[in-house]
């Protein structure tokens, strides 16, 4: 699967803030819930991934081209 990379996944969020351009080739993985922080008052954070990263969850059905 040549397209098995984060930027091809429908769960990849370019994380454009207020309509601005995406930050380099990074984005947020929205496949799993946010990761909690060690501090009691800390907010959960979505994992930051690179556009060319990949994981074992990817399938052709998860392609962003839908």
C-alpha positions in Angstrom: 0.0 0.0 0.0 1.9 3.0 -1.3 -0.6 5.4 0.1 -0.4 4.0 3.7 0.7 7.3 5.2 -1.0 9.7 7.5 -1.7 12.4 4.9 -3.8 9.8 3.0 -5.9 8.9 6.0 -9.3 10.4 6.6 -8.4 10.7 10.3 -5.4 13.0 9.6 -6.2 16.5 10.6 -3.9 19.2 9.1 -4.6 21.2 12.2 -5.2 24.5 10.4 -5.7 27.1 13.0 -8.3 29.8 12.1 -8.0 29.1 8.4 -4.2 29.4 8.4 -1.8 27.1 6.6 -0.9 23.8 8.1 2.2 23.6 10.2 5.0 22.1 8.0 4.0 18.5 7.3 2.6 17.8 10.7 -1.0 17.1 11.7 -3.1 15.5 14.3 -4.1 11.8 14.4 -7.9 11.7 15.1 -8.1 7.8 14.9 -7.8 7.3 18.7 -9.0 9.5 21.5 -6.7 12.2 22.9 -3.9 11.1 25.2 -4.4 12.2 28.8 -1.7 14.2 30.5 0.0 13.4 33.8 -1.2 16.5 35.6 -4.8 16.3 37.0 -5.8 19.6 35.4 -4.0 18.8 32.1 -6.0 18.6 28.9 -6.0 15.6 26.6 -3.9 16.0 23.5 -4.2 14.5 20.1 -1.0 12.8 18.9 1.0 14.9 16.5 2.1 13.0 13.4 4.0 13.8 10.3 2.2 13.6 6.9 4.6 10.8 5.8 4.2 8.8 9.0 2.1 5.7 9.0 0.6 3.2 11.5 -0.8 -0.3 11.5 -4.4 0.9 11.6 -4.4 2.1 8.0 -6.6 0.3 5.4 -7.7 1.4 1.9 -11.2 2.1 3.5 -9.6 4.8 5.6 -8.4 6.8 2.6 -9.1 10.5 2.7 -10.3 10.4 -0.9 -14.0 9.8 -0.1 
